[in-house]
Amino acid sequence: MVEVKLENLKKYFDNGKVKAVDMLNLTIKDGEFLVLLGPSGCGKTTTLRMIAGLEEPTGGKILFGDRDVTYLPPKDRNISMVFQSYAVWPHMKVYDNIAFPLRIRKYPENEIKERVKWAAELLQIETLIDRYPAQLSGGQRQRVAVARAIVVEPDVLLMDEPLSNLDAKLRVAMRAEIKKLQTKLKVTTVYVTHDQVEAMTMGDRIAVMKSGRLLQVGPPTEVYLRPKTMFVGTFIGAPEMNLIDVSVKETDAGIALEGDGFVIVLPSDLGELLRDYINETVIFGIRPEHMTVEGVSTLEHVKRMAHIEGIVDFIEALGTDTIVHTKVGSSIIKIKLPGHILLPIGQKIGIVIDLDNIHVFEKGTKRAII
């Protein structure tokens, strides 16, 4: 186990025209489960491949502890990698697939036997070791791939969207198993995904990337509740955050956000954060679960609230939750309510907003003000 440091890491393609990773600075703590999260093409897999030694950086450093591994080949880094495509040898039985990296390293056969037994039992595939991959399900093959990765007890475990080829139910089960396994092994792990649910449920910390740059890194709850940019706020969360253009106004009641069809007067501490933006347009953000409908549901433990009105436009009945699409002025706002709730289309409703969970972003830079 080691701490991994990425210092000013860069990877450019096409003579510098394509900046796949640009000036990335990130520390992955010893024994941490860090998730690299972002849309396709954001640079997360390229970053993983540079940590693995499969891609040579254009610039910057990669440190494992105090050791500079920037230009070392993969075999000298003591890393293991689990791929999206399982990558198990079809002509080898499960036992030989798991044993393969140990034989490459010329471990004695008795130690190989012990290590394979340990890894197979840990992944609960000990009864499958005499089968070929073609005789296994997708989930079982992915367990073999994980067992092969951990059997060498790597300093760093790298996972590139390992669950994306599994069906939804199996993905949920494997998510929990991989997290429990990493907690037990305490191996420094970097996990790449574009799935925000995986990131939120598995990561000790999440590093959100876009266009080769790191936008925010922190514990899942912090990234969710306090996004530093509008992109982070909208990329994490389902349904995604509601965003509305508003004007910042100074009123007799205090600083307020004025939108089409509503006015929200802010508490003094929040208003002061917007004093430099008076008479400017900003973007107001509120997550669907941080609102409710008056007389239908309540927001528990909410101390500061605002009230606006809207008209029911559409209902998504999801069983456990109901998403109410509400027309407020010219905007549609989504409200997430617990349970199965039916509201008539066209009905006027009162909307309660949790003011301690609002977000305000600069119109130009999209950076968070609140």
C-alpha positions in Angstrom: 0.0 0.0 0.0 1.3 3.5 -0.9 0.2 7.0 -1.3 -0.1 8.1 -4.9 0.7 11.6 -6.0 0.0 13.2 -9.4 1.9 16.4 -9.8 1.1 18.7 -12.7 0.3 15.6 -14.8 -0.3 16.2 -18.5 -1.1 14.1 -21.5 -1.4 15.8 -24.9 -2.2 14.2 -28.2 -1.9 15.4 -31.8 1.1 17.6 -31.1 -0.5 19.3 -28.2 -3.8 20.1 -29.9 -5.8 17.6 -27.7 -5.3 18.0 -24.0 -6.6 14.7 -22.6 -5.2 15.5 -19.1 -4.1 19.0 -18.3 -2.1 20.0 -15.2 -3.7 17.4 -12.9 -2.7 17.6 -9.2 -4.1 14.9 -7.0 -3.1 12.9 -4.0 -4.6 9.4 -3.4 -4.1 8.6 0.2 -2.6 5.3 1.5 -5.4 2.7 1.6 -8.0 5.1 0.1 -10.7 4.2 -2.4 -10.7 7.2 -4.8 -13.2 7.4 -7.7 -12.4 9.3 -10.8 -15.7 10.5 -12.1 -16.7 12.3 -15.3 -18.3 12.0 -18.7 -16.7 10.2 -21.6 -13.6 11.9 -22.9 -12.9 13.8 -19.7 -9.5 12.2 -19.2 -10.2 9.8 -16.4 -9.1 6.6 -18.2 -6.0 8.3 -19.6 -5.1 9.3 -16.0 -5.6 5.7 -14.9 -3.4 4.4 -17.7 -0.6 6.9 -16.8 -0.7 5.7 -13.2 -0.5 2.1 -14.5 2.4 2.9 -16.9 0.4 2.0 -20.0 0.5 5.7 -21.2 3.6 7.9 -21.0 2.8 11.4 -19.6 3.6 14.5 -21.7 4.7 16.2 -18.5 4.5 16.1 -14.7 5.2 13.4 -12.1 3.7 10.2 -10.7 4.9 9.3 -7.2 4.2 6.1 -5.3 5.2 7.2 -1.8 8.6 8.8 -2.3 9.4 6.8 -5.4 9.1 8.5 -8.8 7.5 6.0 -11.2 6.6 8.4 -14.0 8.5 6.5 -16.6 8.8 3.1 -15.1 7.2 0.2 -17.0 4.0 -1.4 -15.4 6.0 -4.5 -14.2 8.1 -2.3 -12.0 5.2 -0.5 -10.3 3.5 -3.4 -8.4 0.1 -2.4 -9.6 -2.9 -4.5 -10.7 -5.6 -3.5 -13.1 -9.2 -4.7 -13.6 -10.7 -3.8 -17.0 -14.2 -3.2 -18.3 -13.9 -6.3 -20.5 -12.9 -8.8 -17.8 -9.8 -9.8 -19.9 -9.6 -13.4 -18.6 -7.8 -16.0 -20.7 -10.5 -18.2 -22.4 -8.2 -21.2 -22.7 -7.2 -21.3 -19.1 -9.2 -22.6 -16.2 -10.1 -20.2 -13.3 -7.3 -21.5 -11.2 -4.7 -20.8 -13.9 -6.2 -17.4 -14.7 -5.8 -16.3 -11.1 -2.3 -17.9 -10.8 -1.1 -16.3 -14.1 0.5 -13.1 -12.6 2.2 -15.2 -9.8 3.8 -17.5 -12.4 5.0 -14.5 -14.4 6.7 -13.3 -11.2 8.1 -16.9 -10.7 6.5 -17.6 -7.4 7.0 -21.1 -6.1 4.1 -23.5 -6.9 3.2 -24.1 -3.2 2.8 -20.3 -2.6 0.8 -19.9 -5.8 -1.6 -22.6 -4.5 -2.0 -20.8 -1.2 -2.5 -17.4 -2.7 -5.0 -18.6 -5.3 -7.0 -20.4 -2.6 -7.0 -17.2 -0.5 -8.1 -15.0 -3.4 -10.8 -17.4 -4.6 -12.3 -17.8 -1.1 -12.2 -14.0 -0.7 -14.2 -13.6 -4.0 -16.4 -16.6 -3.2 -15.4 -18.5 -6.4 -13.5 -21.4 -4.8 -16.0 -23.8 -6.3 -15.4 -22.5 -9.8 -11.6 -22.9 -10.0 -11.8 -26.0 -12.3 -14.1 -24.3 -14.8 -13.2 -22.4 -18.0 -14.4 -18.7 -18.4 -17.0 -19.8 -21.1 -18.7 -21.8 -18.3 -19.1 -18.7 -16.1 -21.6 -15.8 -16.0 -20.4 -12.2 -16.5 -20.4 -11.6 -12.8 -18.3 -14.7 -12.1 -15.8 -13.7 -14.8 -15.5 -10.3 -13.2 -14.8 -11.9 -9.9 -12.0 -14.0 -11.5 -10.5 -10.8 -12.9 -10.6 -9.1 -9.4 -9.1 -12.2 -7.8 -6.3 -12.2 -10.4 -5.7 -8.5 -9.6 -5.5 -8.9 -5.8 -3.6 -12.2 -5.7 -0.2 -10.4 -6.1 -1.1 -8.0 -3.2 -0.4 -4.9 -5.3 0.5 -1.5 -3.8 -2.1 0.1 -6.1 -5.3 -1.4 -7.5 -6.7 0.3 -10.6 -10.2 -0.4 -11.9 -11.5 0.9 -15.2 -15.3 0.8 -15.3 -15.2 -2.9 -14.2 -19.0 -3.2 -13.7 -20.3 -1.5 -16.9 -20.9 -4.8 -18.7 -23.0 -6.3 -15.9 -26.8 -6.1 -15.7 -28.3 -3.6 -13.2 -29.0 -6.0 -10.4 -25.6 -7.7 -10.5 -23.9 -4.3 -10.7 -25.5 -3.3 -7.4 -24.3 -6.5 -5.7 -20.8 -6.3 -7.1 -20.5 -2.6 -6.1 -21.0 -3.6 -2.5 -18.6 -6.6 -2.7 -15.8 -4.6 -4.3 -16.1 -1.9 -1.6 -16.2 -4.4 1.2 -13.2 -6.2 -0.3 -11.2 -3.0 -0.6 -12.0 -2.1 3.0 -10.8 -5.5 4.1 -7.6 -5.4 2.0 -6.9 -1.7 2.6 -5.2 -1.4 -0.8 -4.9 2.0 -2.4 -7.5 1.9 -5.1 -8.3 4.2 -8.1 -11.7 3.4 -9.6 -12.8 5.0 -12.9 -16.5 5.4 -13.7 -19.0 7.8 -15.4 -21.8 6.4 -13.1 -22.4 8.9 -10.3 -24.3 6.2 -8.2 -21.2 4.0 -8.2 -19.1 7.0 -7.3 -21.4 8.1 -4.4 -21.7 4.6 -2.9 -18.2 3.3 -3.3 -15.7 6.2 -3.0 -14.0 7.5 0.1 -13.5 10.5 -2.0 -14.7 11.5 -5.5 -12.5 13.4 -8.0 -14.7 15.0 -10.7 -13.1 15.6 -14.1 -14.1 17.5 -17.2 -12.1 18.2 -20.4 -8.9 16.9 -18.8 -9.1 19.1 -15.7 -9.9 18.3 -12.1 -12.9 20.3 -11.0 -13.4 19.1 -7.4 -12.3 16.4 -5.1 -13.8 15.5 -1.7 -16.0 13.0 0.2 -19.2 12.1 -1.7 -21.5 14.1 0.6 -19.4 17.2 0.3 -19.2 17.1 -3.5 -23.0 16.5 -3.6 -24.1 19.2 -1.2 -21.4 21.8 -1.9 -20.4 21.6 -5.6 -17.8 24.2 -6.6 -19.1 24.5 -10.2 -22.4 24.2 -12.0 -21.0 21.2 -13.9 -20.3 19.3 -10.7 -23.7 20.2 -9.3 -25.6 18.9 -12.4 -23.4 15.9 -13.1 -24.0 14.4 -9.6 -27.6 13.8 -8.6 -30.7 12.3 -10.2 -32.9 13.9 -11.1 -30.3 16.6 -11.7 -30.3 20.0 -10.1 -32.9 22.6 -11.2 -31.2 25.7 -12.7 -32.9 29.0 -13.3 -31.6 32.4 -14.4 -32.4 35.0 -11.7 -31.5 38.6 -10.9 -30.0 39.7 -7.6 -32.0 42.5 -6.2 -31.8 44.6 -3.0 -35.2 44.9 -1.4 -36.6 46.3 1.8 -36.8 42.8 3.1 -33.1 42.0 2.2 -31.2 40.8 -0.8 -33.4 38.6 -3.0 -33.4 36.4 -6.1 -35.9 37.5 -8.7 -36.9 35.0 -11.3 -39.8 34.7 -13.8 -42.8 34.2 -11.6 -41.1 34.2 -8.2 -39.0 36.1 -5.7 -36.9 34.5 -2.9 -35.7 36.7 -0.1 -32.5 35.3 1.3 -31.4 35.2 4.9 -28.8 37.9 5.7 -25.8 35.6 5.7 -26.6 34.3 2.2 -27.6 37.7 0.9 -24.2 39.1 1.9 -22.5 36.6 -0.3 -24.3 38.1 -3.2 -23.8 41.8 -2.4 -21.2 42.2 -5.2 -23.8 40.8 -7.7 -26.7 43.2 -7.1 -28.6 43.9 -10.4 -26.6 41.1 -12.1 -27.9 37.8 -13.5 -26.8 34.7 -11.8 -27.9 31.0 -11.9 -30.1 29.7 -9.1 -29.8 26.0 -8.4 -31.9 23.7 -6.2 -32.0 19.9 -6.0 -35.4 18.3 -6.4 -35.2 16.6 -3.0 -34.5 20.0 -1.3 -38.1 21.1 -2.1 -41.5 19.9 -1.2 -45.2 20.6 -1.9 -47.2 22.4 0.8 -49.9 20.1 2.3 -48.5 17.0 0.7 -45.1 16.4 2.3 -42.7 18.1 4.7 -39.0 18.8 4.7 -37.6 17.4 8.0 -35.0 19.3 10.1 -35.3 22.3 7.8 -34.7 25.6 9.7 -34.9 28.2 6.9 -37.5 28.1 4.1 -38.8 30.1 1.2 -42.3 29.7 -0.4 -43.2 30.1 -4.1 -46.0 29.0 -6.3 -46.2 26.8 -9.3 -48.6 24.7 -11.5 -48.4 20.9 -11.8 -47.2 20.2 -15.4 -46.4 16.4 -15.3 -46.0 13.6 -12.8 -43.4 10.8 -12.8 -44.6 8.1 -10.5 -41.6 5.9 -9.7 -43.2 3.9 -6.9 -40.8 4.7 -4.1 -40.7 8.4 -5.2 -42.7 10.8 -7.2 -41.2 13.5 -9.4 -43.5 16.5 -9.8 -42.7 18.6 -12.9 -43.9 22.1 -11.9 -44.2 25.2 -14.1 -42.9 28.3 -12.3 -43.1 31.3 -14.7 -41.5 30.1 -17.9 -39.4 27.4 -16.2 -40.1 23.8 -15.3 -38.9 22.8 -11.8 -38.7 19.2 -10.7 -39.7 18.3 -7.1 -38.9 14.9 -5.6 -41.4 13.7 -3.1 -41.2 10.4 -1.2 -43.9 7.8 -1.9 -46.6 7.4 -4.5 -48.4 10.8 -4.8 -50.9 11.9 -7.4 -51.5 15.6 -8.1 -53.9 16.8 -10.8 -52.2 18.3 -13.9 -52.8 22.0 -13.9 -53.3 22.3 -10.1 -51.7 25.3 -8.4 -49.4 24.3 -5.6 -47.2 25.9 -3.0 -43.6 25.0 -3.1 -41.3 25.0 0.0 -37.6 25.5 -0.6 -34.8 24.6 1.8 -32.7 27.7 1.9 -29.8 26.0 3.5 -29.4 23.8 0.4 -29.7 26.4 -2.4 -26.9 27.0 -4.9 -26.0 30.2 -6.8 -23.5 30.1 -9.7 -21.9 32.9 -11.6 -23.5 33.3 -15.0 -20.2 33.5 -16.9 -17.7 31.2 -15.1 -20.3 28.8 -13.7 -18.4 28.9 -10.4 -20.4 28.6 -7.1 -21.0 31.7 -5.2 -23.3 30.0 -2.6 
